[in-house]
Amino acid sequence: MIKSVIFDIGGVLAYDVWEHMLIDGLNDQKRSIAAIYQLPIAKVGQVGQTLWDEYACKKVDQNNDWQSLEKGYWEQFVDSFKDELPSTVTADTLIEMTADYICAVNNEAMIPILDRLHAQGIDLAICSNNTEFWFKHQM
């Protein structure tokens, strides 16, 4: 008998933020940062991967809450593209954009599955290697 099911967030319950926000976009209304600001995709991918490697394992502690980690991430991103981004684009600009990329992979499929599992008394959990800040948004 199944007692619990563990899900990942990125790509399972919610779209991966960084790949869609930085490179792919979600659709015509939610284009990527690379497309919006006409940034070179290879460089965006490289910077995104570097920042992912740095921030995926950073934990919230007494010196850094999840918001300060997120701000630091985007400040480094903006600094990496200081010659290519308009001067009006700041870390706060990109943090505000993040909300547009936080969405379920497929509510029509996942919500009924989660409801059915929960109704059967099955414990549901999430195990994810997502960043502290995107996890907070996705929850």
N, CA and C atoms as an extended XYZ file, in Angstrom:
417
Properties=species:S:1:pos:R:3:atomname:S:1:resname:S:1:resid:I:1 pbc="F F F"
N         0.833       -1.179        0.000 N   MET     1
C         0.000        0.000        0.000 CA  MET     1
C         0.877        1.241        0.000 C   MET     1
N         0.507        2.225       -0.804 N   ILE     2
C         1.234        3.490       -0.882 CA  ILE     2
C         0.826        4.357        0.304 C   ILE     2
N         1.823        4.837        1.061 N   LYS     3
C         1.552        5.693        2.211 CA  LYS     3
C         1.863        7.155        1.929 C   LYS     3
N         2.789        7.385        1.007 N   SER     4
C         3.137        8.765        0.696 CA  SER     4
C         3.703        8.854       -0.716 C   SER     4
N         3.619       10.046       -1.286 N   VAL     5
C         4.185       10.327       -2.597 CA  VAL     5
C         4.993       11.605       -2.474 C   VAL     5
N         6.202       11.563       -3.007 N   ILE     6
C         7.085       12.722       -2.971 CA  ILE     6
C         7.202       13.273       -4.390 C   ILE     6
N         6.977       14.570       -4.509 N   PHE     7
C         7.052       15.251       -5.799 CA  PHE     7
C         8.233       16.208       -5.821 C   PHE     7
N         8.726       16.448       -7.021 N   ASP     8
C         9.656       17.556       -7.256 CA  ASP     8
C         8.800       18.747       -7.654 C   ASP     8
N         9.294       19.949       -7.453 N   ILE     9
C         8.545       21.130       -7.896 CA  ILE     9
C         8.869       21.453       -9.350 C   ILE     9
N        10.135       21.720       -9.644 N   GLY    10
C        10.535       22.201      -10.958 CA  GLY    10
C        10.264       21.208      -12.070 C   GLY    10
N         9.383       21.591      -12.967 N   GLY    11
C         9.043       20.755      -14.109 CA  GLY    11
C         7.979       19.713      -13.819 C   GLY    11
N         7.601       19.554      -12.555 N   VAL    12
C         6.579       18.578      -12.179 CA  VAL    12
C         5.324       19.309      -11.706 C   VAL    12
N         5.439       20.055      -10.629 N   LEU    13
C         4.298       20.813      -10.112 CA  LEU    13
C         4.259       22.231      -10.672 C   LEU    13
N         5.422       22.812      -10.883 N   ALA    14
C         5.502       24.173      -11.413 CA  ALA    14
C         6.619       24.224      -12.452 C   ALA    14
N         6.511       25.175      -13.355 N   TYR    15
C         7.561       25.330      -14.354 CA  TYR    15
C         8.865       25.743      -13.694 C   TYR    15
N         9.983       25.261      -14.247 N   ASP    16
C        11.285       25.739      -13.803 CA  ASP    16
C        11.371       27.211      -14.131 C   ASP    16
N        11.697       28.012      -13.161 N   VAL    17
C        11.704       29.454      -13.351 CA  VAL    17
C        12.857       29.890      -14.241 C   VAL    17
N        14.062       29.508      -13.885 N   TRP    18
C        15.208       30.129      -14.540 CA  TRP    18
C        15.287       29.808      -16.015 C   TRP    18
N        15.002       28.598      -16.430 N   GLU    19
C        15.100       28.276      -17.857 CA  GLU    19
C        14.066       29.046      -18.673 C   GLU    19
N        12.828       29.099      -18.189 N   HIS    20
C        11.784       29.798      -18.932 CA  HIS    20
C        11.944       31.311      -18.839 C   HIS    20
N        12.245       31.794      -17.665 N   MET    21
C        12.376       33.236      -17.502 CA  MET    21
C        13.598       33.768      -18.247 C   MET    21
N        14.698       33.037      -18.193 N   LEU    22
C        15.923       33.529      -18.810 CA  LEU    22
C        16.029       33.202      -20.294 C   LEU    22
N        15.632       32.006      -20.701 N   ILE    23
C        15.969       31.538      -22.048 CA  ILE    23
C        14.757       31.256      -22.935 C   ILE    23
N        13.869       30.378      -22.500 N   ASP    24
C        12.822       29.849      -23.372 CA  ASP    24
C        11.550       30.679      -23.428 C   ASP    24
N        11.193       31.314      -22.329 N   GLY    25
C         9.881       31.930      -22.230 CA  GLY    25
C         8.837       30.842      -22.031 C   GLY    25
N         7.633       31.238      -21.695 N   LEU    26
C         6.544       30.270      -21.527 CA  LEU    26
C         5.596       30.293      -22.720 C   LEU    26
N         5.397       31.464      -23.279 N   ASN    27
C         4.525       31.628      -24.438 CA  ASN    27
C         4.746       33.028      -25.013 C   ASN    27
N         3.912       33.433      -25.961 N   ASP    28
C         4.094       34.751      -26.592 CA  ASP    28
C         3.940       35.904      -25.604 C   ASP    28
N         3.119       35.728      -24.572 N   GLN    29
C         2.929       36.789      -23.582 CA  GLN    29
C         4.015       36.781      -22.509 C   GLN    29
N         4.633       35.635      -22.293 N   LYS    30
C         5.672       35.510      -21.270 CA  LYS    30
C         6.982       35.121      -21.947 C   LYS    30
N         7.554       36.091      -22.647 N   ARG    31
C         8.814       35.859      -23.345 CA  ARG    31
C         9.978       35.883      -22.350 C   ARG    31
N        11.058       35.287      -22.737 N   SER    32
C        12.228       35.218      -21.865 CA  SER    32
C        12.928       36.568      -21.766 C   SER    32
N        13.747       36.698      -20.735 N   ILE    33
C        14.568       37.887      -20.573 CA  ILE    33
C        15.500       38.040      -21.772 C   ILE    33
N        16.042       36.926      -22.264 N   ALA    34
C        16.910       36.988      -23.443 CA  ALA    34
C        16.168       37.604      -24.621 C   ALA    34
N        14.915       37.209      -24.828 N   ALA    35
C        14.132       37.747      -25.945 CA  ALA    35
C        13.718       39.196      -25.704 C   ALA    35
N        13.240       39.491      -24.518 N   ILE    36
C        12.760       40.846      -24.211 CA  ILE    36
C        13.877       41.874      -24.392 C   ILE    36
N        15.068       41.550      -23.882 N   TYR    37
C        16.166       42.514      -23.904 CA  TYR    37
C        17.199       42.216      -25.000 C   TYR    37
N        16.889       41.258      -25.874 N   GLN    38
C        17.753       40.881      -26.994 CA  GLN    38
C        19.181       40.571      -26.525 C   GLN    38
N        19.250       39.713      -25.522 N   LEU    39
C        20.533       39.290      -24.979 CA  LEU    39
C        20.980       38.017      -25.686 C   LEU    39
N        22.282       37.795      -25.809 N   PRO    40
C        22.765       36.563      -26.448 CA  PRO    40
C        22.392       35.335      -25.609 C   PRO    40
N        21.674       34.408      -26.229 N   ILE    41
C        21.154       33.237      -25.509 CA  ILE    41
C        22.274       32.415      -24.881 C   ILE    41
N        23.376       32.240      -25.595 N   ALA    42
C        24.478       31.438      -25.044 CA  ALA    42
C        25.013       32.067      -23.756 C   ALA    42
N        25.163       33.377      -23.754 N   LYS    43
C        25.668       34.054      -22.550 CA  LYS    43
C        24.632       33.988      -21.430 C   LYS    43
N        23.361       34.186      -21.763 N   VAL    44
C        22.307       34.089      -20.745 CA  VAL    44
C        22.321       32.690      -20.132 C   VAL    44
N        22.448       31.673      -20.970 N   GLY    45
C        22.503       30.299      -20.462 CA  GLY    45
C        23.698       30.063      -19.571 C   GLY    45
N        24.842       30.593      -19.966 N   GLN    46
C        26.065       30.424      -19.169 CA  GLN    46
C        25.950       31.148      -17.836 C   GLN    46
N        25.487       32.388      -17.865 N   VAL    47
C        25.312       33.156      -16.625 CA  VAL    47
C        24.257       32.480      -15.746 C   VAL    47
N        23.157       32.071      -16.360 N   GLY    48
C        22.105       31.384      -15.611 CA  GLY    48
C        22.614       30.122      -14.935 C   GLY    48
N        23.414       29.335      -15.644 N   GLN    49
C        23.961       28.107      -15.065 CA  GLN    49
C        24.926       28.418      -13.926 C   GLN    49
N        25.767       29.427      -14.119 N   THR    50
C        26.705       29.826      -13.072 CA  THR    50
C        25.954       30.254      -11.811 C   THR    50
N        24.919       31.074      -11.998 N   LEU    51
C        24.141       31.540      -10.848 CA  LEU    51
C        23.360       30.394      -10.212 C   LEU    51
N        22.830       29.482      -11.036 N   TRP    52
C        22.139       28.308      -10.493 CA  TRP    52
C        23.106       27.512       -9.619 C   TRP    52
N        24.293       27.256      -10.141 N   ASP    53
C        25.280       26.491       -9.370 CA  ASP    53
C        25.598       27.167       -8.037 C   ASP    53
N        25.632       28.488       -8.034 N   GLU    54
C        25.945       29.218       -6.803 CA  GLU    54
C        24.761       29.262       -5.841 C   GLU    54
N        23.555       29.496       -6.354 N   TYR    55
C        22.408       29.756       -5.486 CA  TYR    55
C        21.553       28.530       -5.180 C   TYR    55
N        21.698       27.460       -5.946 N   ALA    56
C        20.865       26.274       -5.707 CA  ALA    56
C        21.139       25.679       -4.330 C   ALA    56
N        22.332       25.840       -3.838 N   CYS    57
C        22.689       25.246       -2.546 CA  CYS    57
C        22.809       26.257       -1.414 C   CYS    57
N        22.581       27.532       -1.701 N   LYS    58
C        22.621       28.528       -0.631 CA  LYS    58
C        21.376       28.395        0.223 C   LYS    58
N        21.576       28.373        1.502 N   LYS    59
C        20.462       28.211        2.435 CA  LYS    59
C        20.178       29.507        3.176 C   LYS    59
N        18.936       29.652        3.537 N   VAL    60
C        18.545       30.767        4.386 CA  VAL    60
C        19.214       30.576        5.740 C   VAL    60
N        19.772       31.658        6.258 N   ASP    61
C        20.367       31.605        7.591 CA  ASP    61
C        20.122       32.941        8.283 C   ASP    61
N        20.753       33.151        9.409 N   GLN    62
C        20.501       34.380       10.160 CA  GLN    62
C        21.011       35.627        9.444 C   GLN    62
N        21.910       35.467        8.487 N   ASN    63
C        22.439       36.615        7.748 CA  ASN    63
C        21.712       36.862        6.422 C   ASN    63
N        21.039       35.852        5.894 N   ASN    64
C        20.378       35.957        4.591 CA  ASN    64
C        19.010       35.287        4.632 C   ASN    64
N        17.961       36.075        4.391 N   ASP    65
C        16.651       35.464        4.220 CA  ASP    65
C        16.476       35.165        2.727 C   ASP    65
N        15.369       34.539        2.362 N   TRP    66
C        15.212       34.142        0.965 CA  TRP    66
C        15.124       35.349        0.042 C   TRP    66
N        14.578       36.472        0.540 N   GLN    67
C        14.476       37.673       -0.287 CA  GLN    67
C        15.860       38.262       -0.591 C   GLN    67
N        16.753       38.232        0.398 N   SER    68
C        18.097       38.779        0.149 CA  SER    68
C        18.890       37.868       -0.789 C   SER    68
N        18.663       36.569       -0.715 N   LEU    69
C        19.303       35.656       -1.671 CA  LEU    69
C        18.816       35.950       -3.087 C   LEU    69
N        17.506       36.149       -3.226 N   GLU    70
C        16.940       36.450       -4.538 CA  GLU    70
C        17.506       37.766       -5.084 C   GLU    70
N        17.582       38.766       -4.241 N   LYS    71
C        18.117       40.071       -4.658 CA  LYS    71
C        19.575       39.925       -5.098 C   LYS    71
N        20.354       39.169       -4.340 N   GLY    72
C        21.754       38.943       -4.710 CA  GLY    72
C        21.895       38.223       -6.037 C   GLY    72
N        21.046       37.241       -6.275 N   TYR    73
C        21.042       36.512       -7.546 CA  TYR    73
C        20.846       37.492       -8.710 C   TYR    73
N        19.786       38.296       -8.622 N   TRP    74
C        19.458       39.200       -9.724 CA  TRP    74
C        20.462       40.340       -9.844 C   TRP    74
N        21.042       40.779       -8.742 N   GLU    75
C        22.083       41.805       -8.837 CA  GLU    75
C        23.282       41.272       -9.619 C   GLU    75
N        23.648       40.016       -9.376 N   GLN    76
C        24.746       39.413      -10.123 CA  GLN    76
C        24.370       39.246      -11.600 C   GLN    76
N        23.115       38.880      -11.854 N   PHE    77
C        22.668       38.739      -13.243 CA  PHE    77
C        22.773       40.087      -13.954 C   PHE    77
N        22.218       41.125      -13.359 N   VAL    78
C        22.250       42.458      -13.963 CA  VAL    78
C        23.702       42.902      -14.179 C   VAL    78
N        24.565       42.654      -13.202 N   ASP    79
C        25.968       43.034      -13.335 CA  ASP    79
C        26.637       42.304      -14.504 C   ASP    79
N        26.252       41.061      -14.745 N   SER    80
C        26.820       40.280      -15.852 CA  SER    80
C        26.432       40.855      -17.210 C   SER    80
N        25.333       41.609      -17.245 N   PHE    81
C        24.834       42.174      -18.505 CA  PHE    81
C        24.766       43.703      -18.460 C   PHE    81
N        25.614       44.316      -17.647 N   LYS    82
C        25.543       45.772      -17.458 CA  LYS    82
C        25.734       46.546      -18.760 C   LYS    82
N        26.482       45.989      -19.710 N   ASP    83
C        26.689       46.679      -20.986 CA  ASP    83
C        25.587       46.376      -22.000 C   ASP    83
N        24.740       45.382      -21.694 N   GLU    84
C        23.725       44.962      -22.668 CA  GLU    84
C        22.291       45.264      -22.236 C   GLU    84
N        22.073       45.409      -20.940 N   LEU    85
C        20.729       45.717      -20.439 CA  LEU    85
C        20.524       47.233      -20.380 C   LEU    85
N        19.298       47.679      -20.593 N   PRO    86
C        19.023       49.105      -20.374 CA  PRO    86
C        19.336       49.466      -18.922 C   PRO    86
N        19.768       50.690      -18.704 N   SER    87
C        20.151       51.114      -17.346 CA  SER    87
C        18.961       51.118      -16.387 C   SER    87
N        17.749       51.084      -16.931 N   THR    88
C        16.555       51.065      -16.084 CA  THR    88
C        16.259       49.680      -15.504 C   THR    88
N        16.919       48.648      -16.010 N   VAL    89
C        16.686       47.287      -15.517 CA  VAL    89
C        17.530       47.059      -14.274 C   VAL    89
N        16.844       46.743      -13.177 N   THR    90
C        17.514       46.493      -11.897 CA  THR    90
C        17.140       45.106      -11.389 C   THR    90
N        17.766       44.719      -10.306 N   ALA    91
C        17.395       43.452       -9.661 CA  ALA    91
C        15.914       43.462       -9.312 C   ALA    91
N        15.410       44.583       -8.823 N   ASP    92
C        13.988       44.677       -8.464 CA  ASP    92
C        13.081       44.502       -9.683 C   ASP    92
N        13.507       45.033      -10.831 N   THR    93
C        12.744       44.853      -12.072 CA  THR    93
C        12.562       43.369      -12.365 C   THR    93
N        13.643       42.619      -12.256 N   LEU    94
C        13.615       41.190      -12.588 CA  LEU    94
C        12.898       40.382      -11.514 C   LEU    94
N        13.010       40.799      -10.261 N   ILE    95
C        12.252       40.125       -9.196 CA  ILE    95
C        10.761       40.281       -9.454 C   ILE    95
N        10.334       41.473       -9.848 N   GLU    96
C         8.919       41.693      -10.154 CA  GLU    96
C         8.464       40.827      -11.321 C   GLU    96
N         9.338       40.624      -12.301 N   MET    97
C         8.997       39.780      -13.452 CA  MET    97
C         8.830       38.318      -13.057 C   MET    97
N         9.524       37.895      -12.011 N   THR    98
C         9.514       36.492      -11.607 CA  THR    98
C         8.101       35.957      -11.414 C   THR    98
N         7.228       36.758      -10.832 N   ALA    99
C         5.859       36.319      -10.559 CA  ALA    99
C         5.137       35.848      -11.820 C   ALA    99
N         5.490       36.422      -12.962 N   ASP   100
C         4.859       36.024      -14.214 CA  ASP   100
C         5.266       34.629      -14.667 C   ASP   100
N         6.360       34.114      -14.131 N   TYR   101
C         6.881       32.814      -14.557 CA  TYR   101
C         6.617       31.711      -13.535 C   TYR   101
N         5.958       32.062      -12.434 N   ILE   102
C         5.611       31.079      -11.413 CA  ILE   102
C         4.211       30.574      -11.741 C   ILE   102
N         4.155       29.398      -12.313 N   CYS   103
C         2.839       28.837      -12.636 CA  CYS   103
C         2.941       27.320      -12.688 C   CYS   103
N         1.810       26.706      -12.472 N   ALA   104
C         1.741       25.246      -12.457 CA  ALA   104
C         2.007       24.690      -13.845 C   ALA   104
N         2.584       23.513      -13.876 N   VAL   105
C         2.827       22.845      -15.151 CA  VAL   105
C         1.498       22.541      -15.829 C   VAL   105
N         0.560       21.964      -15.064 N   ASN   106
C        -0.737       21.626      -15.632 CA  ASN   106
C        -1.744       21.450      -14.503 C   ASN   106
N        -2.388       22.550      -14.124 N   ASN   107
C        -3.377       22.493      -13.031 CA  ASN   107
C        -4.495       21.516      -13.321 C   ASN   107
N        -4.908       21.425      -14.575 N   GLU   108
C        -6.026       20.555      -14.935 CA  GLU   108
C        -5.702       19.090      -14.696 C   GLU   108
N        -4.435       18.737      -14.748 N   ALA   109
C        -4.042       17.348      -14.492 CA  ALA   109
C        -3.559       17.148      -13.061 C   ALA   109
N        -2.701       18.058      -12.580 N   MET   110
C        -2.065       17.835      -11.281 CA  MET   110
C        -3.007       18.025      -10.101 C   MET   110
N        -3.850       19.041      -10.124 N   ILE   111
C        -4.735       19.288       -8.981 CA  ILE   111
C        -5.645       18.092       -8.724 C   ILE   111
N        -6.294       17.519       -9.739 N   PRO   112
C        -7.111       16.326       -9.472 CA  PRO   112
C        -6.298       15.136       -8.945 C   PRO   112
N        -5.070       14.986       -9.446 N   ILE   113
C        -4.226       13.893       -8.953 CA  ILE   113
C        -3.889       14.116       -7.480 C   ILE   113
N        -3.477       15.337       -7.143 N   LEU   114
C        -3.139       15.651       -5.755 CA  LEU   114
C        -4.356       15.499       -4.844 C   LEU   114
N        -5.516       15.988       -5.312 N   ASP   115
C        -6.756       15.860       -4.523 CA  ASP   115
C        -7.110       14.399       -4.297 C   ASP   115
N        -6.992       13.592       -5.338 N   ARG   116
C        -7.337       12.161       -5.224 CA  ARG   116
C        -6.389       11.440       -4.257 C   ARG   116
N        -5.093       11.723       -4.362 N   LEU   117
C        -4.129       11.110       -3.447 CA  LEU   117
C        -4.402       11.534       -2.007 C   LEU   117
N        -4.657       12.822       -1.814 N   HIS   118
C        -4.942       13.341       -0.473 CA  HIS   118
C        -6.224       12.724        0.094 C   HIS   118
N        -7.251       12.586       -0.733 N   ALA   119
C        -8.523       12.004       -0.294 CA  ALA   119
C        -8.358       10.539        0.123 C   ALA   119
N        -7.364        9.879       -0.441 N   GLN   120
C        -7.098        8.476       -0.087 CA  GLN   120
C        -6.210        8.357        1.147 C   GLN   120
N        -5.907        9.490        1.777 N   GLY   121
C        -5.092        9.471        2.989 CA  GLY   121
C        -3.606        9.332        2.727 C   GLY   121
N        -3.194        9.555        1.501 N   ILE   122
C        -1.779        9.444        1.159 CA  ILE   122
C        -1.096       10.774        1.482 C   ILE   122
N        -0.003       10.685        2.227 N   ASP   123
C         0.766       11.885        2.552 CA  ASP   123
C         1.478       12.387        1.310 C   ASP   123
N         1.468       13.689        1.130 N   LEU   124
C         2.131       14.306       -0.012 CA  LEU   124
C         3.288       15.151        0.487 C   LEU   124
N         4.402       15.097       -0.229 N   ALA   125
C         5.587       15.855        0.168 CA  ALA   125
C         6.307       16.359       -1.076 C   ALA   125
N         7.181       17.319       -0.854 N   ILE   126
C         8.008       17.851       -1.928 CA  ILE   126
C         9.467       17.684       -1.525 C   ILE   126
N        10.255       17.183       -2.442 N   CYS   127
C        11.703       17.125       -2.297 CA  CYS   127
C        12.252       17.817       -3.532 C   CYS   127
N        12.951       18.920       -3.336 N   SER   128
C        13.360       19.721       -4.477 CA  SER   128
C        14.752       20.299       -4.272 C   SER   128
N        15.452       20.429       -5.376 N   ASN   129
C        16.753       21.096       -5.334 CA  ASN   129
C        16.631       22.536       -5.822 C   ASN   129
N        15.440       23.098       -5.744 N   ASN   130
C        15.205       24.459       -6.196 CA  ASN   130
C        15.878       25.452       -5.252 C   ASN   130
N        16.061       26.686       -5.715 N   THR   131
C        16.635       27.712       -4.846 CA  THR   131
C        15.631       28.057       -3.755 C   THR   131
N        16.138       28.571       -2.650 N   GLU   132
C        15.272       28.971       -1.536 CA  GLU   132
C        14.222       29.983       -1.996 C   GLU   132
N        14.632       30.938       -2.836 N   PHE   133
C        13.707       32.012       -3.202 CA  PHE   133
C        12.679       31.557       -4.220 C   PHE   133
N        13.058       30.781       -5.237 N   TRP   134
C        12.034       30.353       -6.195 CA  TRP   134
C        11.099       29.342       -5.557 C   TRP   134
N        11.607       28.521       -4.652 N   PHE   135
C        10.735       27.597       -3.926 CA  PHE   135
C         9.669       28.366       -3.150 C   PHE   135
N        10.075       29.443       -2.475 N   LYS   136
C         9.107       30.244       -1.708 CA  LYS   136
C         8.035       30.811       -2.625 C   LYS   136
N         8.414       31.285       -3.795 N   HIS   137
C         7.440       31.799       -4.756 CA  HIS   137
C         6.522       30.670       -5.257 C   HIS   137
N         7.103       29.530       -5.567 N   GLN   138
C         6.329       28.428       -6.144 CA  GLN   138
C         5.373       27.790       -5.155 C   GLN   138
N         5.726       27.819       -3.895 N   MET   139
C         4.825       27.228       -2.887 CA  MET   139
C         3.535       27.999       -2.835 C   MET   139
